[in-house]
Amino acid sequence: MTSEHTSGLFHENHLVTLQQHIMEQQAYHPTATGEFSWLLSGITQASKIIAAKVRRAGLQDIIGSLGKENIQGEDVQKLDVFANDCLIQSLAYRGNVGILASEENDEPVVIHDSGPQGRYAVLFDPLDGSSNIDVNVSIGTIFSVLERPSGGFSRNDPLADLLQPGVRQRAAGYVIYGPSTLFVYTTGQGVHFFTLDPGTGAYILYRERVTIPESGDIYSVNESNFTEFPRAVQEYLRHIKTSEEPSYNSRYVGSFVADFHRTLLKGGIFLYPQTRKAPGGKLRLLYECNPMAFLVEQAGGMATDGRQRILEIQPKTLHERTPLFIGSPTQVKEAMAFVEKDSGEGA
Protein backbone atom coordinates (compact mmCIF):
# COMPACT_ATOMS: atom_id res chain seq x y z
CA MET A 1 0.00 0.00 0.00
CA THR A 2 1.44 3.37 -1.01
CA SER A 3 1.64 6.27 1.40
CA GLU A 4 -0.82 8.26 -0.72
CA HIS A 5 -3.50 5.72 0.13
CA THR A 6 -2.61 4.96 3.75
CA SER A 7 -5.83 4.33 5.65
CA GLY A 8 -6.79 3.07 9.07
CA LEU A 9 -4.91 3.90 12.25
CA PHE A 10 -1.49 2.50 11.45
CA HIS A 11 1.62 3.91 9.81
CA GLU A 12 4.71 1.74 9.47
CA ASN A 13 3.06 -0.72 11.87
CA HIS A 14 2.45 1.71 14.71
CA LEU A 15 -0.06 4.29 15.80
CA VAL A 16 0.83 7.86 14.84
CA THR A 17 -0.70 10.89 16.54
CA LEU A 18 -0.81 14.35 15.04
CA GLN A 19 1.82 15.65 17.46
CA GLN A 20 4.19 12.83 16.54
CA HIS A 21 3.64 13.53 12.89
CA ILE A 22 4.33 17.25 13.30
CA MET A 23 7.58 16.45 15.09
CA GLU A 24 8.57 14.16 12.19
CA GLN A 25 7.80 16.95 9.71
CA GLN A 26 10.24 19.23 11.54
CA ALA A 27 13.05 17.05 10.23
CA TYR A 28 12.46 18.71 6.87
CA HIS A 29 13.18 22.12 8.41
CA PRO A 30 16.81 22.25 9.66
CA THR A 31 16.17 25.43 11.64
CA ALA A 32 13.17 24.01 13.50
CA THR A 33 13.49 24.06 17.28
CA GLY A 34 10.24 22.42 18.36
CA GLU A 35 8.41 25.68 18.85
CA PHE A 36 6.50 25.19 15.61
CA SER A 37 4.92 21.98 16.92
CA TRP A 38 4.09 23.87 20.11
CA LEU A 39 2.25 26.48 18.03
CA LEU A 40 0.25 23.89 16.09
CA SER A 41 -0.68 22.18 19.34
CA GLY A 42 -2.55 25.36 20.25
CA ILE A 43 -4.71 24.95 17.16
CA THR A 44 -5.37 21.28 17.87
CA GLN A 45 -6.27 22.09 21.46
CA ALA A 46 -8.76 24.76 20.37
CA SER A 47 -10.25 22.48 17.71
CA LYS A 48 -11.01 19.77 20.29
CA ILE A 49 -12.83 22.27 22.49
CA ILE A 50 -14.77 23.64 19.50
CA ALA A 51 -15.65 20.11 18.36
CA ALA A 52 -17.04 19.30 21.80
CA LYS A 53 -19.15 22.46 21.78
CA VAL A 54 -20.44 21.77 18.24
CA ARG A 55 -21.53 18.26 19.29
CA ARG A 56 -23.69 19.86 21.98
CA ALA A 57 -25.17 22.49 19.68
CA GLY A 58 -28.70 21.13 20.10
CA LEU A 59 -28.40 20.74 23.86
CA GLN A 60 -27.11 24.16 24.86
CA ASP A 61 -28.09 27.71 24.00
CA ILE A 62 -25.32 28.23 21.48
CA ILE A 63 -27.26 28.03 18.22
CA GLY A 64 -28.36 31.18 16.44
CA SER A 65 -27.31 34.73 15.71
CA LEU A 66 -26.14 37.33 18.19
CA GLY A 67 -28.03 39.96 16.22
CA LYS A 68 -24.95 41.83 15.03
CA GLU A 69 -22.66 41.84 12.01
CA ASN A 70 -18.89 41.35 11.75
CA ILE A 71 -16.45 43.37 9.63
CA GLN A 72 -17.60 41.31 6.61
CA GLY A 73 -21.20 42.46 7.00
CA GLU A 74 -22.25 38.91 7.96
CA ASP A 75 -24.45 37.86 10.88
CA VAL A 76 -22.34 36.76 13.84
CA GLN A 77 -23.39 33.37 15.20
CA LYS A 78 -22.97 32.46 18.86
CA LEU A 79 -20.63 29.63 17.92
CA ASP A 80 -18.56 32.04 15.80
CA VAL A 81 -17.74 34.03 18.91
CA PHE A 82 -17.04 30.94 20.98
CA ALA A 83 -14.69 29.47 18.34
CA ASN A 84 -12.93 32.80 17.84
CA ASP A 85 -12.33 33.31 21.57
CA CYS A 86 -11.18 29.72 21.94
CA LEU A 87 -8.55 30.03 19.21
CA ILE A 88 -7.28 33.37 20.51
CA GLN A 89 -6.96 32.06 24.07
CA SER A 90 -5.29 28.83 22.94
CA LEU A 91 -2.73 30.61 20.77
CA ALA A 92 -2.08 33.80 22.72
CA TYR A 93 -0.19 31.95 25.43
CA ARG A 94 2.01 29.82 23.19
CA GLY A 95 4.82 32.36 23.63
CA ASN A 96 5.94 32.18 20.00
CA VAL A 97 2.80 33.71 18.48
CA GLY A 98 3.03 37.48 18.13
CA ILE A 99 -0.01 38.34 15.99
CA LEU A 100 -3.44 36.79 15.51
CA ALA A 101 -5.92 37.76 12.81
CA SER A 102 -9.46 36.50 12.42
CA GLU A 103 -12.53 36.92 10.28
CA GLU A 104 -14.33 38.03 13.41
CA ASN A 105 -11.90 40.80 14.43
CA ASP A 106 -11.69 44.12 12.64
CA GLU A 107 -8.00 44.55 13.48
CA PRO A 108 -5.12 42.17 14.26
CA VAL A 109 -4.67 41.00 17.84
CA VAL A 110 -1.10 41.79 18.90
CA ILE A 111 0.33 39.63 21.68
CA HIS A 112 2.62 42.16 23.37
CA ASP A 113 3.84 39.71 26.00
CA SER A 114 5.46 37.49 23.36
CA GLY A 115 8.15 40.10 22.56
CA PRO A 116 10.92 38.99 20.21
CA GLN A 117 9.88 35.33 20.69
CA GLY A 118 6.57 36.00 18.93
CA ARG A 119 7.97 35.17 15.51
CA TYR A 120 4.76 33.67 14.08
CA ALA A 121 1.47 35.13 12.93
CA VAL A 122 -1.66 32.98 12.74
CA LEU A 123 -4.68 33.90 10.63
CA PHE A 124 -7.93 31.98 10.79
CA ASP A 125 -11.59 31.69 9.97
CA PRO A 126 -12.74 30.32 13.34
CA LEU A 127 -15.96 28.70 12.15
CA ASP A 128 -16.45 28.55 8.40
CA GLY A 129 -20.01 27.77 7.33
CA SER A 130 -21.45 28.69 10.71
CA SER A 131 -24.75 29.77 9.12
CA ASN A 132 -25.30 26.04 8.44
CA ILE A 133 -25.17 25.05 12.11
CA ASP A 134 -28.96 25.10 12.44
CA VAL A 135 -29.33 22.51 9.67
CA ASN A 136 -26.54 20.22 10.94
CA VAL A 137 -24.23 20.63 7.94
CA SER A 138 -20.48 20.11 8.38
CA ILE A 139 -18.62 23.28 9.38
CA GLY A 140 -14.96 23.93 10.05
CA THR A 141 -11.96 26.00 11.07
CA ILE A 142 -9.39 27.23 8.52
CA PHE A 143 -5.93 28.45 9.52
CA SER A 144 -2.74 29.86 8.03
CA VAL A 145 0.65 30.30 9.73
CA LEU A 146 3.18 32.92 8.65
CA GLU A 147 6.62 33.76 9.97
CA ARG A 148 6.94 37.45 10.72
CA PRO A 149 9.55 39.23 8.56
CA SER A 150 10.30 41.46 11.52
CA GLY A 151 11.55 38.42 13.42
CA GLY A 152 8.96 38.90 16.13
CA PHE A 153 10.11 42.24 17.48
CA SER A 154 7.53 44.84 18.35
CA ARG A 155 6.63 47.23 15.57
CA ASN A 156 4.05 49.91 15.01
CA ASP A 157 2.40 48.26 12.00
CA PRO A 158 1.40 44.61 12.59
CA LEU A 159 -0.35 44.55 9.21
CA ALA A 160 3.06 44.61 7.53
CA ASP A 161 3.70 41.17 9.06
CA LEU A 162 0.35 39.82 7.90
CA LEU A 163 0.15 41.14 4.34
CA GLN A 164 2.39 38.47 2.84
CA PRO A 165 1.65 36.42 -0.28
CA GLY A 166 0.54 32.87 0.32
CA VAL A 167 3.80 31.38 -0.94
CA ARG A 168 5.33 32.44 2.37
CA GLN A 169 3.00 30.34 4.51
CA ARG A 170 4.80 28.02 6.89
CA ALA A 171 1.72 25.87 7.50
CA ALA A 172 -1.95 25.76 6.67
CA GLY A 173 -4.89 23.53 7.29
CA TYR A 174 -8.48 23.08 8.30
CA VAL A 175 -10.63 21.14 10.73
CA ILE A 176 -14.00 19.66 9.77
CA TYR A 177 -16.62 19.19 12.46
CA GLY A 178 -18.83 16.54 10.88
CA PRO A 179 -19.67 12.86 11.46
CA SER A 180 -16.07 12.72 12.69
CA THR A 181 -13.69 15.56 13.51
CA LEU A 182 -10.97 15.68 10.88
CA PHE A 183 -7.73 17.69 11.02
CA VAL A 184 -5.99 18.35 7.68
CA TYR A 185 -2.66 20.15 7.46
CA THR A 186 0.48 20.80 5.46
CA THR A 187 3.87 22.32 6.27
CA GLY A 188 4.99 22.07 2.65
CA GLN A 189 5.67 18.33 2.75
CA GLY A 190 2.37 16.95 1.52
CA VAL A 191 -1.18 16.95 2.87
CA HIS A 192 -2.06 14.75 5.82
CA PHE A 193 -5.39 13.69 7.38
CA PHE A 194 -6.03 12.94 11.05
CA THR A 195 -9.21 11.81 12.79
CA LEU A 196 -10.04 12.78 16.36
CA ASP A 197 -10.45 9.66 18.52
CA PRO A 198 -13.13 10.66 21.05
CA GLY A 199 -11.99 7.88 23.37
CA THR A 200 -8.41 9.10 23.80
CA GLY A 201 -8.75 12.75 22.74
CA ALA A 202 -5.90 12.30 20.24
CA TYR A 203 -5.81 13.02 16.52
CA ILE A 204 -4.75 9.80 14.77
CA LEU A 205 -3.20 9.60 11.31
CA TYR A 206 -5.33 7.79 8.77
CA ARG A 207 -4.10 9.17 5.43
CA GLU A 208 -0.87 10.92 4.53
CA ARG A 209 0.48 12.58 1.40
CA VAL A 210 -3.01 12.81 -0.03
CA THR A 211 -3.22 13.70 -3.72
CA ILE A 212 -6.13 15.22 -5.60
CA PRO A 213 -7.27 13.36 -8.76
CA GLU A 214 -5.82 14.87 -11.94
CA SER A 215 -9.38 15.21 -13.22
CA GLY A 216 -12.83 14.90 -11.67
CA ASP A 217 -16.47 14.98 -12.70
CA ILE A 218 -17.83 17.20 -9.91
CA TYR A 219 -18.27 20.96 -10.08
CA SER A 220 -19.20 23.02 -7.05
CA VAL A 221 -20.60 26.54 -7.37
CA ASN A 222 -23.48 28.63 -6.06
CA GLU A 223 -25.52 28.59 -9.26
CA SER A 224 -28.09 30.99 -7.87
CA ASN A 225 -25.51 33.66 -8.81
CA PHE A 226 -25.30 32.45 -12.43
CA THR A 227 -26.66 35.64 -14.00
CA GLU A 228 -24.28 37.68 -11.85
CA PHE A 229 -21.17 35.81 -13.02
CA PRO A 230 -18.84 37.13 -15.75
CA ARG A 231 -19.69 35.93 -19.25
CA ALA A 232 -16.67 33.62 -19.38
CA VAL A 233 -17.79 31.78 -16.24
CA GLN A 234 -21.33 31.45 -17.59
CA GLU A 235 -19.93 29.96 -20.80
CA TYR A 236 -17.76 27.54 -18.84
CA LEU A 237 -20.71 26.36 -16.77
CA ARG A 238 -22.81 25.85 -19.89
CA HIS A 239 -19.95 23.84 -21.36
CA ILE A 240 -19.58 21.45 -18.43
CA LYS A 241 -23.34 20.95 -18.16
CA THR A 242 -23.38 19.59 -21.71
CA SER A 243 -20.06 17.74 -21.49
CA GLU A 244 -20.21 14.03 -22.30
CA GLU A 245 -16.69 13.15 -21.13
CA PRO A 246 -16.63 13.59 -18.28
CA SER A 247 -20.33 13.87 -17.55
CA TYR A 248 -20.34 16.38 -14.69
CA ASN A 249 -22.32 16.27 -11.47
CA SER A 250 -23.17 19.36 -9.43
CA ARG A 251 -22.48 19.33 -5.68
CA TYR A 252 -22.65 22.43 -3.47
CA VAL A 253 -22.95 22.44 0.32
CA GLY A 254 -22.43 26.14 1.00
CA SER A 255 -19.78 25.47 3.63
CA PHE A 256 -16.39 26.18 2.03
CA VAL A 257 -14.55 23.65 4.19
CA ALA A 258 -17.01 20.87 3.26
CA ASP A 259 -17.04 21.73 -0.45
CA PHE A 260 -13.25 21.99 -0.59
CA HIS A 261 -12.75 18.73 1.29
CA ARG A 262 -14.96 16.85 -1.16
CA THR A 263 -13.11 18.43 -4.09
CA LEU A 264 -9.75 17.46 -2.60
CA LEU A 265 -10.86 13.84 -2.24
CA LYS A 266 -13.01 13.37 -5.33
CA GLY A 267 -11.47 15.84 -7.76
CA GLY A 268 -13.21 18.37 -10.00
CA ILE A 269 -13.51 22.08 -9.36
CA PHE A 270 -14.85 24.49 -6.76
CA LEU A 271 -15.40 28.02 -7.99
CA TYR A 272 -16.59 31.22 -6.39
CA PRO A 273 -16.14 33.90 -9.08
CA GLN A 274 -16.71 37.60 -8.78
CA THR A 275 -20.26 38.83 -9.30
CA ARG A 276 -21.80 42.16 -10.15
CA LYS A 277 -22.61 42.64 -6.48
CA ALA A 278 -19.16 41.47 -5.36
CA PRO A 279 -16.71 42.44 -8.13
CA GLY A 280 -13.75 41.60 -5.90
CA GLY A 281 -15.06 38.14 -5.06
CA LYS A 282 -16.48 36.90 -1.78
CA LEU A 283 -13.97 34.57 -0.13
CA ARG A 284 -11.18 36.12 1.95
CA LEU A 285 -7.67 35.82 0.57
CA LEU A 286 -5.54 35.61 3.71
CA TYR A 287 -7.43 33.16 5.90
CA GLU A 288 -9.63 31.23 3.45
CA CYS A 289 -8.13 31.13 -0.05
CA ASN A 290 -4.41 31.16 0.80
CA PRO A 291 -4.50 28.18 3.16
CA MET A 292 -6.70 26.15 0.80
CA ALA A 293 -4.48 27.06 -2.15
CA PHE A 294 -1.39 25.90 -0.22
CA LEU A 295 -3.12 22.61 0.57
CA VAL A 296 -4.40 21.97 -2.95
CA GLU A 297 -1.03 22.68 -4.54
CA GLN A 298 0.66 20.35 -2.07
CA ALA A 299 -1.87 17.72 -3.19
CA GLY A 300 -1.09 18.33 -6.88
CA GLY A 301 -3.97 20.68 -7.68
CA MET A 302 -4.32 24.30 -8.73
CA ALA A 303 -5.81 27.52 -7.34
CA THR A 304 -6.21 30.80 -9.24
CA ASP A 305 -8.27 33.99 -9.08
CA GLY A 306 -8.82 33.79 -12.85
CA ARG A 307 -5.72 35.83 -13.65
CA GLN A 308 -2.93 34.56 -11.45
CA ARG A 309 -1.97 31.91 -8.95
CA ILE A 310 -3.67 32.57 -5.61
CA LEU A 311 -0.44 32.07 -3.66
CA GLU A 312 1.32 34.84 -5.62
CA ILE A 313 -1.24 37.56 -4.91
CA GLN A 314 0.20 40.40 -2.85
CA PRO A 315 -2.53 41.24 -0.30
CA LYS A 316 -3.32 44.88 0.35
CA THR A 317 -5.77 44.65 3.24
CA LEU A 318 -6.43 42.22 6.07
CA HIS A 319 -9.92 41.23 5.00
CA GLU A 320 -9.28 41.37 1.26
CA ARG A 321 -11.52 39.21 -0.91
CA THR A 322 -10.74 37.37 -4.11
CA PRO A 323 -12.43 35.24 -6.76
CA LEU A 324 -11.41 31.59 -6.54
CA PHE A 325 -11.10 28.65 -8.93
CA ILE A 326 -9.61 25.64 -7.14
CA GLY A 327 -9.36 21.91 -7.70
CA SER A 328 -8.03 19.34 -10.14
CA PRO A 329 -5.53 20.62 -12.74
CA THR A 330 -7.66 19.49 -15.70
CA GLN A 331 -10.77 21.35 -14.57
CA VAL A 332 -9.01 24.51 -13.39
CA LYS A 333 -7.05 24.76 -16.65
CA GLU A 334 -10.25 24.24 -18.63
CA ALA A 335 -12.03 27.00 -16.72
CA MET A 336 -9.07 29.33 -17.23
CA ALA A 337 -9.14 28.67 -20.97
CA PHE A 338 -12.63 30.17 -21.07
CA VAL A 339 -11.56 33.14 -18.96
CA GLU A 340 -8.47 33.80 -21.11
CA LYS A 341 -10.46 33.48 -24.34
CA ASP A 342 -13.04 35.96 -23.07
CA SER A 343 -10.29 38.39 -22.00
CA GLY A 344 -8.69 38.09 -25.42
CA GLU A 345 -11.96 39.08 -27.05
CA GLY A 346 -12.05 42.19 -24.87
CA ALA A 347 -15.20 41.31 -23.00
C-alpha positions, 0 to 999 in steps of 0.5 A: 500500500502506497503512502498516498492511500494509507488508511486506518490507524497505522503507519509503518506498523504503529499508531501515529498521533498528530503531534508525533507527525508534526515532530517528524515533519520538523526534520524537513526544516533544519532550523526548526526548534520544536516551537513550531509543533508547540504552536500547532498544538494550540490549534489542535487544542482549540479544535477539540474544544470547539468540536465538543461544543459543536456536538452539543449544539442542540443541547445548549443555547449556542445556536443562532445569531447574536443579532450583530454583524462582523467586519464582513457584514455577515451575521455573527453566530454564537458559535462564531464568537465561541470558536474565535475566543477559543482560538485566541486564548489557545494561541495567545499563550504559546509564547511564540505567536506574536499576531493573531488575525481572524474573520471576526476581528476588525483589526489584528490582535497583537500579543505584546507579551510574546516580545521577540519570541513572537515570531509567528502570525496565525490567521484563521476563519474560526468557524467557516459555514457557521450559518449552516449550524442550524441545519446540521451541515459540516462546518470547520476551522481554517488556519494559516501560519506565517513567519513574521519578517520582523523576526517577532520584534515589536513594531508599530504596523502589525499589518506589515507582518500579515500582508504576505503572499501565500507562498510564504505560509509556513503551515496551513490547514483546516478542521472539519466538524462533521460525522467525525472531527478531521484535522488536515494540514500541510507544512509544505511536505504533503497533505495529511489527514487525522481523525479525532479519537473521542476515546483518547482525545488524540488526533490519529493519522489515517491518510498521509500525502493525499493527492487530488485526482488529476481530473474529476467529474464534480463541479461546485458553485453557487448557481443561484448567482449564475446571471451575476457571473462574468460571461466567461464563467457562464460559458464555462458552466454551460460547457460542463453541463453539456459535457459528455466526457466527463459527464459532470455532477453538481455538488454544493454544500455552501460550507467552504470547508465541506465543499473543498474537502470533497473536491480534494478527495473526489477531484473536480472544481470548486469556484466562487467567481466575482459577481456584479454585487461582489466584483472583488469576489467573496472569499477572503484571501488571507485566511480562506483562499491562501490556506486552501491554495497551499493545501491543494497545490501540495496535493497536486492541484491548482488555485487561481483567481482567474488571472494569477496563482492565488499564492502569488497575490500580494494582499493589500488589506487584512480582509481582502476578498478574491475570486477563486477557482480551485481543484483538479488541474484538468478542470481549473485549466479548462475554466481558465481557458474560457476566462483567457479566451473571453479576455482576449476578445475584450469582454 
